[in-house]
Structures are given as structure tokens and as C-alpha cells.
Amino acid sequence: MKRFTMVLVVLVVIFTLVVTTGCGGSKPKNDWERIQQAGKIVVGTSADYPPFEFMDEKGNFQGFDVVLMEEVAKRLGVKVEWQNIAFDGLIASLQTSKIDAIIAAMSATDERKQQVDFTQAYFIGADAILVAEGSGIQITKNEDMAAYKIGVQSGTIQETWVGDNLPNATVSRYEKADQAIMDLKSGRVDVVAMDYYAALAYLQQGGITLALKTEFSGEHMSIAVRKGSTELQKQLDDVITQLRDEGFVDKLAEQYLANR
């Protein structure tokens, strides 16, 4: 009888463990399943790049990319948890699983594709070369920057272009775009290369002028995910397609970019 009771107790314990494990849910097979189970997607951005991403006076994330990502997450049925990270640290944060995705006006370049996977482009942008007001500097083509002290944000396609095409140029690299703008105004650098729409936002502050609207490597802005995160990439692609087809992205561009 004691033996029967002991066996019964063991069976009850085993049954309880099985039920408890089942209620807790199975281990997620991929990033998308994990995000679904958590009910949130952790997104990294560099909130120093208006109008794409910036912090408002109340400390809230704002901008073209922010609104777009919030809508993407809404349609996926999850919340966004934002992480503000220096641009040149975003990919490393993604690779080490500190974040699930990146949206930061980041172009899907061949170099970056070796480190992360990208969705389809959600926006095709342009580039700009800025100079200080009254400097007298004339820029008619990208290569003209070689004669001057150049400022770029670290990790950007502008930095890559300058490094690849102007190897002998004097270049200052900055963690944040606004640091480059400050040095341009103070004369520590002569020109700054950056995204065109971000440049328009800084032009409104005064003290600098647009020397050239240009293209360095093609601004195909996309959302980055970890290498091999196929299911998450597909989910994001599907929603981006919906938003483009519905005209949501165009309306967002009109709101944040058209009047700049």
C-alpha cells in the first residue's frame, strides 16, 4: 500500500510539472516567437537625428522613424521598448541581443549586410554637404571636400564614403550628429557630410548653409535585424509593404520631411 501511495505521489508530481511547463509556454524557436511571447519588441535608435529620430522637450522619442516603427509594432500586435544608443554602437547592440531591431535612418549597405540582415527599404533618402554661413566655401561635387576639414558621424554611410574615396582627407568623427554641427559652426571643421533631411533640420537652427545636395552610396533606409532572424524579417517586410501600399509612408514623409 505504501508503495502504491508513493507511486501515486510521483505520478502526481510528474503530471503537475508537465501541466505547469505547458502553461508556461514552450521555448521560443526564433526571435519572432520570443517577441510575440514577450509582447514587445526592443528597438534601438540614435535619437540625435531629426527629423528621423529625436527626443522632444518631455524626453519622448519622436520623428519619422519612431512613428513608423510604432505603427509597425501596432500591426504586429506588440509594444515598442525604445533604446537610445550611439549610432556606431547600434549594430553591436543588435548582435549581442541587447535589442531586437534597429531603425535609425540606417542604409542597407553591403558592408552592413555582412553583420546584420535588413528588411526592404521603407524610404529612399539623399545626402548633403554643409558649410558654415559666410565661409565662402564652394562645393560642386563630393570630391571637393578633400581640400577641407571634414566632419562626419561615426558609423554612417557618409563616413564610409569619405574613408573610401578621400583617404588623405582630414576627418573628424563624432558620436552624435549635433556635435559635428557644433564644430562646423565654431570652425573646428569646414564641411559636414550627413543625411539630407537631417541636414535640413539643422539648417533651421541657423549658422550653417547647404553647399550641396548629393548622393554618396544611396540612402536605402531599412530596419535591421539579427543575422538569420528570418521570421522577424518577414513579419516586418509584410507590414512595410502594407504601409507603403496604403500611402502611410508617403503621408509620414509629408508630415516630417516635405516642408523642410
C-alpha positions in Angstrom: 0.0 0.0 0.0 2.8 2.4 0.9 4.5 1.5 -2.4 1.3 2.3 -4.3 0.9 5.6 -2.5 4.5 6.6 -3.3 4.0 5.7 -7.0 0.8 7.8 -7.0 2.6 10.8 -5.5 5.4 10.5 -8.1 2.8 10.4 -10.9 1.0 13.5 -9.5 4.3 15.4 -9.3 5.2 14.5 -12.9 1.7 15.4 -14.1 1.9 18.8 -12.2 5.3 19.5 -13.8 4.0 18.7 -17.3 1.0 20.9 -16.8 3.0 23.8 -15.4 5.5 23.6 -18.2 2.7 23.6 -20.7 1.0 26.6 -19.2 4.3 28.5 -19.1 4.6 28.1 -22.9 7.3 26.4 -24.9 10.7 27.8 -25.5 10.6 30.2 -28.5 12.1 28.9 -31.7 13.2 32.2 -33.1 13.3 36.0 -32.4 9.7 36.5 -33.7 8.2 33.9 -31.4 10.2 35.3 -28.4 8.9 38.8 -29.3 5.3 37.6 -29.5 5.6 35.8 -26.1 7.1 39.0 -24.5 4.5 41.2 -26.2 7.2 43.8 -27.0 10.0 44.4 -29.5 13.1 46.2 -28.2 14.2 48.7 -30.8 17.5 50.6 -30.9 17.8 54.1 -32.4 20.1 57.1 -32.2 17.8 59.9 -31.2 20.0 62.7 -32.3 19.0 62.8 -35.9 15.9 64.9 -36.5 13.5 64.7 -38.3 14.0 60.9 -38.3 14.6 60.3 -34.6 15.0 62.8 -31.7 13.8 63.5 -28.2 11.2 66.1 -27.6 11.2 68.6 -24.6 9.4 66.0 -22.5 12.0 63.3 -23.2 9.8 61.3 -25.5 11.1 59.6 -28.7 9.8 61.4 -31.8 10.4 61.5 -35.5 9.7 59.8 -38.8 11.3 56.5 -37.9 9.7 56.5 -34.4 6.1 56.9 -35.7 6.7 54.4 -38.5 8.1 51.8 -36.0 5.3 52.3 -33.6 2.8 51.7 -36.4 4.7 48.6 -37.5 4.6 47.2 -33.9 1.0 48.0 -33.5 0.1 46.0 -36.6 2.3 43.1 -35.3 0.4 43.2 -32.1 3.3 44.1 -29.8 4.6 47.2 -28.0 7.9 49.0 -28.7 10.5 49.4 -26.0 13.0 52.1 -27.2 16.7 52.1 -26.5 18.7 55.3 -27.3 22.2 54.2 -28.5 25.0 55.9 -30.2 24.7 55.2 -34.0 28.1 53.4 -34.2 27.0 51.1 -31.3 23.7 50.0 -32.7 24.9 47.0 -34.8 26.9 45.7 -31.9 23.9 46.0 -29.6 21.8 44.0 -32.1 24.4 41.3 -32.4 24.7 40.9 -28.7 20.9 40.7 -28.3 20.5 43.9 -26.3 17.9 44.9 -28.8 15.7 43.1 -31.4 15.9 45.6 -34.2 17.3 48.9 -35.4 15.6 51.8 -37.0 17.8 54.9 -37.3 17.8 56.2 -40.9 20.2 53.3 -41.5 21.0 52.4 -45.1 21.3 48.7 -46.0 24.8 48.9 -47.3 26.8 45.8 -48.5 29.2 46.2 -45.5 26.4 46.3 -43.0 24.7 43.3 -44.7 27.7 41.2 -43.6 26.8 41.9 -40.0 23.0 42.1 -39.9 20.0 41.4 -42.1 17.7 44.1 -43.4 14.1 44.5 -44.4 13.1 46.0 -47.7 13.7 49.8 -47.8 11.0 51.9 -46.2 12.4 55.2 -47.5 14.9 56.3 -50.2 16.8 59.3 -49.0 19.6 61.7 -50.1 22.8 63.2 -48.7 24.0 66.7 -48.0 27.2 68.6 -47.6 27.0 71.6 -45.1 29.3 74.6 -44.6 29.3 77.5 -42.1 27.4 80.6 -43.2 29.8 83.2 -44.6 32.6 80.7 -45.1 32.8 81.2 -48.8 33.4 77.5 -49.4 32.0 76.3 -52.7 31.3 72.6 -53.1 30.1 71.4 -56.6 30.9 67.7 -56.2 31.6 65.3 -53.3 35.4 65.2 -54.0 35.7 68.9 -53.4 35.6 68.1 -49.6 39.1 66.7 -49.9 40.5 70.3 -49.6 38.8 70.9 -46.3 38.5 69.5 -42.7 35.5 67.2 -42.8 33.1 66.2 -40.1 31.0 63.0 -40.2 29.0 60.9 -37.7 30.7 57.6 -36.9 29.2 54.5 -38.5 27.3 56.4 -41.2 27.5 55.9 -45.0 28.9 59.4 -45.2 31.9 58.3 -43.0 32.4 55.2 -45.2 32.3 57.2 -48.4 34.8 59.7 -47.2 37.1 56.9 -45.9 36.9 55.0 -49.2 37.1 58.0 -51.6 39.1 60.6 -49.8 41.8 58.6 -47.9 44.1 61.6 -47.4 41.5 64.0 -46.1 41.5 65.4 -42.6 38.4 63.8 -41.0 36.8 64.3 -37.6 34.4 61.6 -36.4 31.6 62.3 -34.0 29.4 60.1 -31.9 26.4 62.4 -32.5 25.4 64.5 -35.5 24.8 67.6 -33.4 28.4 67.5 -32.2 29.6 67.8 -35.8 27.3 70.7 -36.4 28.6 72.5 -33.3 32.2 72.1 -34.6 31.1 73.3 -38.0 29.7 76.5 -36.5 32.8 77.0 -34.4 35.2 76.5 -37.3 36.8 73.2 -36.0 35.7 71.6 -39.2 35.0 73.2 -42.6 32.3 70.9 -44.0 29.9 68.3 -42.6 28.5 65.4 -44.7 25.2 63.9 -43.5 21.7 62.8 -44.5 19.9 65.5 -46.5 16.7 65.5 -44.4 18.6 65.6 -41.1 20.7 68.4 -42.6 17.5 70.4 -43.3 16.5 70.2 -39.7 19.9 71.6 -38.6 19.7 74.3 -41.2 16.7 75.7 -39.4 18.9 76.5 -36.4 20.9 78.9 -38.4 24.7 79.4 -38.7 25.2 76.9 -41.5 24.2 76.6 -45.1 23.6 73.8 -47.6 26.6 73.6 -50.0 25.4 70.6 -52.0 22.5 68.1 -52.1 24.1 64.9 -53.3 24.3 61.1 -53.0 27.1 59.1 -51.5 26.1 55.4 -51.6 22.3 55.5 -51.9 20.2 56.1 -48.8 18.0 53.0 -48.8 16.8 53.2 -45.2 15.8 49.8 -43.8 15.1 48.1 -40.5 18.0 45.9 -39.3 17.5 42.5 -37.5 20.0 39.9 -36.4 21.6 37.6 -38.9 19.3 34.7 -39.6 16.2 36.3 -38.0 14.2 35.3 -41.0 10.7 35.1 -39.4 11.0 38.6 -37.8 12.4 40.0 -41.1 9.4 38.6 -43.0 6.9 40.0 -40.5 8.5 43.4 -40.7 8.6 43.2 -44.5 4.9 42.3 -44.8 3.9 45.3 -42.6 6.2 47.7 -44.5 4.6 46.6 -47.8 1.2 47.3 -46.3 2.2 50.8 -45.1 3.7 51.7 -48.4 0.7 50.4 -50.4 -1.7 52.3 -48.1 0.2 55.5 -48.5 1.1 55.7 -44.8 4.8 56.2 -45.5 4.1 58.9 -48.0 1.9 60.8 -45.6 4.5 60.4 -42.9 7.1 61.8 -45.3 4.9 64.8 -46.0 4.5 65.4 -42.3 8.1 65.2 -41.3 10.1 65.8 -44.4 8.2 67.7 -47.2 8.2 71.2 -45.5 11.9 71.1 -44.5 
